[in-house]
């Protein structure tokens, strides 16, 4: 304590900030040394590949060297913004992302809170284990299950609705484009709900038990304990994960849409990653595909900083 107090005092002839930096550096030099391999890994595998973004400003030809490429400036970005299919893919991406963010973010929180309230430990462990298992199933298998459940002839959902009298004739769910977004979101929710609830369960376990005891003394029931103790206790975790999720709004991948889509719903299934795959790799337009990737990254960065600024303004908490 004495050393810290002395180091915080400004030294004549030196800036206090510089003095503080070297004090902390000497005090934690082993931690800095241990972090160096990870810093090097990030630089090599995360920042060095950014050199490839130069392809977006060239008419890239794989057989030519970097200095032999033809530079075209923003040509591929202008072409991207003038393509109608791009706006269709952007609309589909944002629609499924927002729906997935609302449903796929709130349901795991509710699931974790309800699991925490279970007092029968064996049933709680069994429920947790069953909810985690779909996460380890590949999207190929999930798509097969969804097609089987929604099939026209012997689909479980059609048979259930007909048995309940809700419909007279089987519905061809996978041929209705306007339902495709909901099918994708609900499939993803079934697959990832249990897995995504793990981090919220971990955060709930860190809430001070004395707060629950104090709430009971004040006469709070189970629901009031959830509202006034559990949810405020994990608020910071919720905000951090929500900001990160907003940053990934337009990077939702293409596996779900590729496996569940068909030619009847193609106008609802094409997302930006599928658009980049089709026009960038299948047609060998590498520069155009890179321009799509850069657009995705820039929008994601903008969304992260915007969401962080909004949360910082209203809650005084920030992750960036």
C-alpha positions as CSV (number, residue, x, y, z in Angstrom):
1,X,0.0,0.0,0.0
2,X,2.8,2.3,0.9
3,X,4.5,1.7,-2.5
4,X,1.3,2.4,-4.4
5,X,0.7,5.7,-2.5
6,X,4.3,6.8,-3.3
7,X,4.0,5.9,-7.0
8,X,0.8,7.9,-7.4
9,X,2.7,11.1,-6.4
10,X,3.9,13.1,-9.4
11,X,7.7,13.1,-9.7
12,X,9.4,16.4,-10.5
13,X,10.6,16.5,-14.1
14,X,8.4,13.6,-15.3
15,X,4.7,13.3,-16.2
16,X,2.7,11.5,-13.6
17,X,1.1,9.3,-16.3
18,X,4.4,8.1,-17.6
19,X,5.6,7.4,-14.1
20,X,2.5,5.4,-13.3
21,X,2.8,3.4,-16.6
22,X,6.3,2.2,-15.8
23,X,5.4,1.4,-12.2
24,X,2.5,-0.8,-13.4
25,X,4.7,-2.3,-16.1
26,X,7.5,-3.3,-13.7
27,X,4.9,-4.6,-11.2
28,X,3.2,-6.8,-13.7
29,X,6.0,-7.6,-16.1
30,X,5.5,-11.4,-15.8
31,X,1.8,-11.0,-16.9
32,X,2.9,-8.9,-19.8
33,X,5.5,-11.5,-20.8
34,X,2.9,-14.3,-20.6
35,X,0.5,-12.4,-22.8
36,X,3.1,-11.8,-25.6
37,X,2.4,-15.2,-27.4
38,X,-1.3,-14.4,-27.5
39,X,-0.7,-10.8,-28.7
40,X,1.6,-12.3,-31.5
41,X,-1.2,-14.8,-32.4
42,X,-3.8,-12.0,-32.7
43,X,-1.4,-10.0,-34.9
44,X,-0.5,-12.9,-37.2
45,X,-3.9,-14.4,-37.6
46,X,-6.3,-11.5,-37.1
47,X,-4.5,-8.4,-38.4
48,X,-2.0,-9.6,-41.1
49,X,-4.9,-11.2,-43.1
50,X,-6.4,-7.7,-43.4
51,X,-3.8,-7.2,-46.1
52,X,-6.1,-9.3,-48.3
53,X,-8.7,-6.5,-48.3
54,X,-6.6,-4.8,-51.0
55,X,-8.2,-7.4,-53.4
56,X,-11.4,-5.4,-53.2
57,X,-9.7,-2.5,-54.9
58,X,-8.3,-4.5,-57.7
59,X,-9.5,-6.7,-60.6
60,X,-7.8,-9.6,-58.9
61,X,-6.3,-12.3,-61.1
62,X,-4.8,-15.3,-59.1
63,X,-2.0,-15.9,-61.6
64,X,-0.6,-12.4,-61.2
65,X,1.6,-11.0,-58.4
66,X,0.5,-8.1,-56.2
67,X,2.3,-5.5,-58.3
68,X,0.8,-6.8,-61.6
69,X,-2.8,-6.5,-60.5
70,X,-5.1,-3.8,-62.0
71,X,-6.3,-1.3,-59.5
72,X,-9.9,-0.1,-60.0
73,X,-10.6,1.9,-56.8
74,X,-14.2,1.7,-55.5
75,X,-15.6,0.0,-58.7
76,X,-16.7,-3.2,-56.9
77,X,-18.3,-1.2,-54.1
78,X,-20.3,0.9,-56.6
79,X,-21.3,-2.3,-58.4
80,X,-22.4,-3.8,-55.1
81,X,-24.6,-0.9,-54.1
82,X,-26.2,-0.9,-57.6
83,X,-27.2,-4.6,-57.5
84,X,-30.9,-5.3,-56.5
85,X,-30.0,-8.8,-55.2
86,X,-27.7,-7.2,-52.7
87,X,-30.5,-5.2,-51.1
88,X,-32.7,-8.3,-51.1
89,X,-29.9,-10.2,-49.3
90,X,-29.4,-7.3,-46.9
91,X,-33.2,-7.2,-46.1
92,X,-33.3,-11.0,-45.5
93,X,-30.2,-10.8,-43.3
94,X,-31.4,-8.0,-41.2
95,X,-34.9,-9.5,-40.8
96,X,-33.6,-12.9,-39.6
97,X,-30.9,-11.3,-37.5
98,X,-33.3,-9.0,-35.6
99,X,-35.8,-11.8,-35.1
100,X,-33.0,-14.0,-33.9
101,X,-31.7,-11.3,-31.6
102,X,-35.1,-10.7,-30.0
103,X,-36.1,-14.4,-29.6
104,X,-32.6,-16.0,-29.3
105,X,-31.4,-13.6,-26.7
106,X,-34.3,-13.2,-24.4
107,X,-35.4,-16.9,-24.3
108,X,-32.0,-18.2,-22.9
109,X,-32.2,-15.5,-20.2
110,X,-35.7,-16.6,-19.1
111,X,-34.6,-20.3,-19.4
112,X,-31.6,-19.7,-17.2
113,X,-33.7,-17.8,-14.6
114,X,-36.3,-20.5,-14.5
115,X,-33.6,-23.2,-14.2
116,X,-32.1,-21.4,-11.3
117,X,-35.4,-21.5,-9.5
118,X,-35.7,-25.3,-9.7
119,X,-35.0,-26.8,-6.3
120,X,-35.0,-30.5,-7.4
121,X,-31.4,-30.9,-8.4
122,X,-31.7,-34.1,-10.3
123,X,-34.5,-32.7,-12.5
124,X,-32.5,-29.5,-12.9
125,X,-29.4,-31.4,-14.1
126,X,-31.5,-33.6,-16.4
127,X,-33.2,-30.5,-18.0
128,X,-29.8,-28.7,-18.4
129,X,-28.3,-31.8,-20.1
130,X,-31.2,-32.3,-22.5
131,X,-31.2,-28.6,-23.4
132,X,-27.5,-28.6,-24.2
133,X,-27.5,-31.7,-26.5
134,X,-29.0,-30.0,-29.7
135,X,-26.0,-27.6,-29.7
136,X,-23.7,-30.6,-30.7
137,X,-26.0,-31.7,-33.6
138,X,-24.8,-30.4,-37.0
139,X,-27.1,-28.2,-39.1
140,X,-27.2,-30.9,-41.7
141,X,-29.1,-33.2,-39.2
142,X,-31.2,-30.3,-37.8
143,X,-32.3,-29.4,-41.4
144,X,-33.3,-33.0,-42.0
145,X,-35.3,-33.1,-38.8
146,X,-37.0,-29.8,-39.6
147,X,-37.9,-31.1,-43.1
148,X,-39.3,-34.3,-41.6
149,X,-41.4,-32.5,-39.0
150,X,-42.8,-30.1,-41.6
151,X,-43.2,-32.4,-44.5
152,X,-46.5,-32.6,-46.4
153,X,-47.2,-36.3,-46.2
154,X,-46.2,-37.6,-42.7
155,X,-44.9,-34.4,-41.0
156,X,-45.5,-34.4,-37.2
157,X,-46.7,-30.7,-37.2
158,X,-49.3,-31.2,-40.0
159,X,-50.6,-34.4,-38.3
160,X,-50.9,-32.5,-34.9
161,X,-52.7,-29.5,-36.4
162,X,-55.2,-31.8,-38.3
163,X,-55.8,-33.8,-35.1
164,X,-56.5,-30.6,-33.2
165,X,-58.9,-29.5,-36.0
166,X,-56.8,-26.3,-36.7
167,X,-56.4,-27.1,-40.4
168,X,-58.3,-29.3,-43.0
169,X,-55.5,-29.9,-45.4
170,X,-51.7,-30.4,-44.8
171,X,-49.7,-27.2,-45.3
172,X,-46.5,-27.2,-47.3
173,X,-44.5,-25.1,-44.8
174,X,-41.2,-25.3,-46.6
175,X,-42.7,-23.8,-49.8
176,X,-44.0,-20.7,-48.2
177,X,-41.4,-17.9,-48.3
178,X,-43.2,-15.7,-45.8
179,X,-42.8,-18.4,-43.2
180,X,-39.1,-19.1,-43.9
181,X,-37.7,-16.5,-41.6
182,X,-39.7,-17.8,-38.6
183,X,-38.7,-21.4,-39.4
184,X,-35.0,-20.5,-39.4
185,X,-35.3,-18.5,-36.2
186,X,-37.2,-21.2,-34.3
187,X,-34.8,-23.9,-35.5
188,X,-31.9,-21.9,-34.3
189,X,-33.6,-21.3,-31.0
190,X,-34.2,-25.0,-30.5
191,X,-30.6,-25.8,-31.3
192,X,-28.8,-23.1,-29.2
193,X,-31.2,-22.1,-26.4
194,X,-29.7,-24.4,-23.8
195,X,-26.1,-23.7,-24.8
196,X,-26.6,-19.9,-24.7
197,X,-28.1,-20.1,-21.3
198,X,-24.9,-21.5,-19.7
199,X,-23.2,-18.1,-19.4
200,X,-26.4,-16.6,-17.8
201,X,-26.5,-19.5,-15.3
202,X,-22.9,-18.8,-14.5
203,X,-23.7,-15.1,-13.9
204,X,-26.7,-16.0,-11.7
205,X,-24.5,-18.3,-9.6
206,X,-22.2,-15.3,-8.8
207,X,-25.1,-13.2,-7.3
208,X,-24.6,-12.8,-3.6
209,X,-26.9,-15.2,-1.7
210,X,-27.2,-12.7,1.1
211,X,-29.2,-10.5,-1.2
212,X,-31.9,-13.2,-1.6
213,X,-32.0,-13.6,2.2
214,X,-32.4,-9.8,2.7
215,X,-35.2,-9.9,0.0
216,X,-37.0,-12.7,1.9
217,X,-36.8,-10.8,5.1
218,X,-38.4,-7.8,3.4
219,X,-41.2,-10.1,2.3
220,X,-40.3,-10.6,-1.4
221,X,-41.7,-13.7,-3.1
222,X,-40.0,-15.7,-5.8
223,X,-41.0,-13.4,-8.6
224,X,-39.9,-10.2,-6.8
225,X,-36.6,-11.9,-6.0
226,X,-36.1,-12.6,-9.7
227,X,-37.0,-9.0,-10.6
228,X,-35.1,-7.1,-7.9
229,X,-32.1,-9.4,-7.3
230,X,-31.5,-11.9,-10.1
231,X,-32.0,-9.8,-13.1
232,X,-30.1,-6.7,-11.7
233,X,-27.3,-9.1,-10.7
234,X,-26.7,-10.2,-14.2
235,X,-27.4,-6.9,-15.9
236,X,-23.8,-6.3,-16.8
237,X,-23.5,-9.7,-18.5
238,X,-26.7,-9.1,-20.4
239,X,-25.5,-5.7,-21.7
240,X,-22.1,-7.0,-22.8
241,X,-23.6,-10.0,-24.7
242,X,-26.3,-7.9,-26.2
243,X,-23.7,-5.4,-27.6
244,X,-21.7,-8.2,-29.0
245,X,-24.8,-9.8,-30.5
246,X,-25.8,-6.5,-32.2
247,X,-22.3,-6.4,-33.7
248,X,-22.9,-9.8,-35.3
249,X,-26.3,-8.8,-36.7
250,X,-25.3,-9.1,-40.4
251,X,-22.9,-12.0,-39.8
252,X,-25.4,-14.8,-39.3
253,X,-23.6,-17.4,-41.5
254,X,-25.2,-19.3,-44.3
255,X,-25.6,-22.9,-43.1
256,X,-29.1,-22.5,-41.9
257,X,-30.4,-20.7,-44.9
258,X,-28.4,-22.9,-47.4
259,X,-29.7,-26.2,-45.9
260,X,-33.3,-25.1,-45.2
261,X,-33.8,-23.1,-48.3
262,X,-35.0,-24.2,-51.7
263,X,-35.8,-22.7,-55.1
264,X,-39.4,-21.8,-53.9
265,X,-38.2,-19.6,-51.1
266,X,-34.9,-18.3,-52.6
267,X,-36.1,-14.7,-52.3
268,X,-36.4,-15.1,-48.6
269,X,-33.4,-17.4,-48.0
270,X,-30.6,-15.5,-49.7
271,X,-28.5,-13.7,-47.0
272,X,-25.3,-11.7,-47.4
273,X,-23.0,-14.6,-46.7
274,X,-24.8,-16.7,-49.3
275,X,-24.6,-13.7,-51.7
276,X,-20.9,-13.5,-51.2
277,X,-20.4,-17.2,-51.6
278,X,-22.4,-17.2,-54.9
279,X,-20.9,-14.1,-56.5
280,X,-17.5,-14.2,-54.9
281,X,-16.4,-17.8,-55.1
282,X,-18.8,-19.7,-57.4
283,X,-18.4,-17.1,-60.1
284,X,-14.7,-16.6,-59.3
285,X,-15.3,-12.8,-58.7
286,X,-12.9,-12.7,-55.7
287,X,-12.6,-8.9,-55.7
288,X,-16.4,-8.5,-55.6
289,X,-16.7,-11.1,-52.8
290,X,-14.0,-9.2,-50.8
291,X,-15.9,-6.0,-51.2
292,X,-19.0,-7.7,-49.7
293,X,-16.9,-8.9,-46.8
294,X,-15.5,-5.4,-46.1
295,X,-19.1,-4.0,-46.2
296,X,-20.2,-6.5,-43.6
297,X,-17.2,-5.7,-41.4
298,X,-17.8,-2.0,-41.6
299,X,-21.5,-2.2,-40.8
300,X,-20.8,-4.6,-37.9
301,X,-18.2,-2.2,-36.5
302,X,-20.7,0.7,-36.8
303,X,-23.4,-1.3,-35.0
304,X,-21.1,-2.2,-32.1
305,X,-20.0,1.4,-31.5
306,X,-23.6,2.7,-31.9
307,X,-25.0,0.1,-29.5
308,X,-22.2,0.8,-27.0
309,X,-22.8,4.5,-27.2
310,X,-26.5,4.1,-26.6
311,X,-26.0,1.8,-23.6
312,X,-23.3,4.1,-22.2
313,X,-25.6,7.1,-22.5
314,X,-28.5,5.4,-20.7
315,X,-26.8,3.1,-18.2
316,X,-23.2,4.5,-17.8
317,X,-21.8,1.1,-18.7
318,X,-19.5,0.4,-21.7
319,X,-17.6,-2.5,-23.2
320,X,-15.7,-0.7,-25.9
